[in-house]
């Protein structure tokens, strides 16, 4: 009996060693000099890897992404919902956050520059190749509901994810067409962004583009295929001309431009159907937006992203806001949406949303 004790202790020691080997390196061997915040961030880095399927090819890249994650985590931790409002004139005054908040998300291992390059995608220069239609004002004395939310009318599909393809312009266009199709036919169909990415020669696929040229493409061909028929891949491929020209799940005859820099005209248009809009989404506050009414920081002069405006309303505290459907997945923002301040005192609107809106016609 006594001779069995050494083997028992050896077996126990071996089991403990194996168990420790399964723990994450950062948890098993925390640096004694690392402050609690850094150890917490390192654990958060592991959560990012597990939750979002992040994979790094070598330890050097992993460490680089960890440092970026740590910087972003520190930014989020120090973020204050109320900031000083600087004086200025019109759209040149810095637009500051007063009642929105931020949180970590799938973009935590990216710098703001990398994020903007991969996940925005409005390309103003490409749009110059095609002339947009002249603005079409709606009679200003038209009836205007106090609140509109096309989601509650079943005219908005689930939030989608464009992946690291700068195709937000196609997602905004598809969302606007989906809404119009539901309003006109009573049927909500998820439509193909991929056909626009592949076939719109007025845009540059995953290198950026414009919602108005995408609407123009669909109108010229008379309609667009469904998402099921022409699924999204996240890369630009060859245009399937057969699916571009026939088998449409939604019909379109044209599109119109909302008079620029006029939030009332934008509201009149949104009161009738979802509308595409261009905004500046380059700030870290927007990158990690988690909820509330977003007022900035952003610029109305350098829009770089496309969204679909699917409604507007006024909160209990009197804050008016636009409801914008994004294409960064449902785990970004408020279940994939951002609420942008409405009826601000500069004509371009928050982050430039009123500079160049468009809506499809059937």
N, C-alpha and C positions, 0 to 999 in steps of 0.2 A: 504493500500500500504506500509505504514511504517513497519507494522508487518512482511512483507515478506522479508525484508532485512536481518535479522539474519539468516533465513533459506537459503537464497541465498549465504551468506558468508560461512556458514557451508558446503553447497554443494560444493562450490568452493574449500574450504580447503580440503575436502575429496578427490576430484578429483586430486588435486596436490599431496596429500599423496600417492594415488594409483599409480600415474605416477612415482614418485620417487622410489617406491618399486620395479618397473620393471627394474630399472637401475642396472648394475653390481655393486656389493658391492664396488669393488675397485674404480669405477668411481664416485659413489655417496658419498663415504666417504674416499677420499684420505688422506693419512697421512700427516699432515702439515709439519712433519719433513723429509719426504721422498724427496730426490732430484728428479728433473725431469726425469733423466735416469731411476730410479727405477719405477716411475709411468708409464713410457713408456713401460718398460719391463712387468709390471703387465698387461697392456693392451694387450701386445703381447702374454702373457700367455693365456688370454681369446681367442685370435685369434687362437692359437694352438688348444685349446679345440674345437672351432667351425669348423675350417678348416679341421682338421684331425680326428675328432670324438674321441678325447681323453676323457677318463672317469676315474675318480679317486674315489675309494670306500669310502674315508673319508677325512675330512679336513687336517689331518696330512699328508696323502700321497700327497694331492694336494699341500700343502705347501712345502714338500720335492721336488716335481717335479718343483715347481716354483723356488726354490733356484738353482736347476740344470739349469733350463732355463735361469735364470739370469746370472749364471756363463758363460754359452755358449754364451749368447747374448753379454756379456762383451768381451769375447774372439773374437767374430766376429767383434765387434766394434773397437777393438785395433789391428786387424790383418793388417799387412803391406805386400803388394804384393812383395816388395823387401826386402830380408833379407841378412845378412852376410853369405857369402859362406866360410865355414871353410875348412881348409886344411886337407887332409887325403889321404888314399891310397885305390883305388878301391872301392868295395862295402861297405867298412867299413867307408868311409867318409860320414858324414851326408848329405843327399840329400835335398836341400832347395828350397823353392818356390821362383821363380823370376817373373813369369808372369801369375799366376792364381789368382782367387779371390774366396771369400767364401760368403755365405749367409744363413740365417735361413731356416730350412726345418722341416719335420715331426719328425726328430730325436732330436729336441731341448730340450726335457725333459729327455734325457738319458745322462749318463756319457759316456765317450769314451770306458770304459771297458764294460759297459752294451751293448753299441752299437755293439762292436766287437763280443761279445758273441752271440747276437741275429741275427745279419745281415751279418756276414761273414760266414765261414763254410768250408774252406779247411781243411781236416784232413789228415795229412801226415802219421800218424801211421797206419790208416786203409789201406792205399794204399800198405803197405808192404806185405799184405796178397796176393796180386796178382802182378805178374811181368808185368811191362809195356813193350811194344815192344822196341827193340833197336832203336836208332835214325836212321832215313832214310834221309841222306842228298840229297838235290836237287843240280844238277850240278851248281857250283857257277857262271859259265859264262852264265847261262840262262838269257833270257831277263827279265828285271825288270822294270815295269812301274814306272814313277816318282810319280804318285798318284793312289791310289786304294780306292774306297768307295763302298762296296757291297750294301749299302743302295740305291744308285742311280741306281743300277741294279735290284732293287726289290727283293734282296735275303735276306732281313732282316725283320723279323716281328716286330710289335710294341714292345716297351719296356714293360716288365712285372714287377710284384712286388712279391717278394718271401715271403713277410710278415715276422713275427718274427720266421722264420724257417730257420735254417742254411743250406739252400739248394742251395746256389749260384752255386755249382758244377754241379747240374742238369740243371740249367738254361743256364750255359755256354755250356754244352754239347748239349742241345736241340738247341741252337742258331747255333752252328756249323753244326749240322745235317740239320737244316732248310735251311741253306745257300747252302750246298752241294746238297740237294734235288732240290732246285730251279734251280741251275746251270745244273743239270743233266736232269731234267724232264720239266723244264719251269714252274713248279707249286710251288707257295709259300704256305705252309701249316703250321699252328701253331701246334707244336708237344707237346706231354705230358711230362712235368717234373715229374708229380706225379707218373708215372709208374716207374721211376728211384728211386724216394724217397721211394716208397713202396717195390720195388723188388730187388734193388741192394744190395746184401749181402756183397759186398766189401766196402760199405759205411755205414753210420750210420743214414740215413734219415735226420731228422731235427737236428741231433746232429753233422752234418758235413759229408763230404765225398770227393770224388775225381772225376773230370771230366773224367779221363782216365778209371776208373772202370765203370763209367756210359756208356761211349762209348763201352767198352768191353761187357757189358751186352746187349746193343742194337745189336751189331755185332753178338754176339752168338745166339741171337734169330732171327736174320735176318732183323730186322726193329723195328719200334716203332709206337705206336698208336698216333692219333691226340689228341690235347688238348680238342677238343669237345667230343671225345669218352672216354677219361680218364682225366677228368678235375682236375685242381689243387685245393687242399683243405688247404694247409699250415700246415698239420700235417701228420705224418707217419701212414698209415693204413695197412691193410692186402693186400698182393699182389694179384691182380686179374690176375690169371695165364692165363685165357682164352684170355684176352686183351694183355697180355705180349707176347703170342705165335702166335696170329693170328690177322687179321684185321688191318694190319699195313698201316699207311698213308705214310711212307717213308721207303725205304729199305737201309740196310747197310751191308757191307761185312767185314769191319775191321776198324782199325784206325792206325795211325802212329805217332811217336814222332819226333818232330823237333829237330835237334841237339841242345843241350843246350848251353846257353851263347853265342849265335851267332845271332845278330840282322839281318844280311844279310840273313841267312837261314830262319829266321822268316818272313822277308819281301817276300822272294821267295814263301814261303808257303801261306801267306796272299794274294799274288798276284793271287793265284789260287782259294782260297776259305776262308771263315771265319775259325778261329783257336781259340782253348781254351788256356787260359793262367792263371797262378797263380800270384797274386801280394800281397803286403802288403798294406792293406787298414785300418790300425788301428789308423792312426793319425787323430786328430780333423780337420786338414786342409783338409783331404780327406772326412771325415764325412760330412763336410759342404761345400764341393767343389761346386762351382756354374758355373765356366767356366774358359777358358784360358788353357794354356798348363801346366799341373801339373808336377813338378819336385821333389816334396817331401814336407815335410820330410817323409821318409819311409825307410825300410830296405829290401835289397835283400836277407837277411839271414833268415827272419822269415815271409815268405808269409803265408797269412791266408784267402785269398779270391780268387774266380774264376770269370773271365770275358771272354767275347768272343771278340777277336780282329777282327773287320770287315773292317779294312782299315788302310791306312796311307797316309800322305801327307806332304806338306811343306807350311807354311804360307807366307804371303807377306813379313814379316820381316826376313825370312830365318829360322824360327823355324820349325823343323821337329817334327812330332807327330804321334802317333798311335791313332786310333779311337777304343775305347773299349766300348762295349755295357754292361751295368750293369743291375742288376735285383732289383733295389730299387725304381722302379716307374719312370714315365716320369717327375715328378716334382723335382727329384734330379738331380744335375749336369746340363749339357747342354741337356735338354730334355731327361734325362736318360743316357747320355753318358759322358765319361771322356776322355780327350785328354792327353795322356801320352807322355812325351818327348822321342823322337826317336834318335837313334844313339849316345847315351851318351858314355862317355869314359870308363865306367866300363862294363865288358862283360855281367853281369847279366841283364842289362837293367834297366830302371826306375822301382823302387819298385819290382824288381825281375821278370819282365814280360817275360824275355827270359830264365828263369831257367828251365822250364818244359812245353813247349807248345805241344799241340796235335791237330791232325785234322782227321776227319773221312774219310773213303774210301767206295766207292760203287761198 
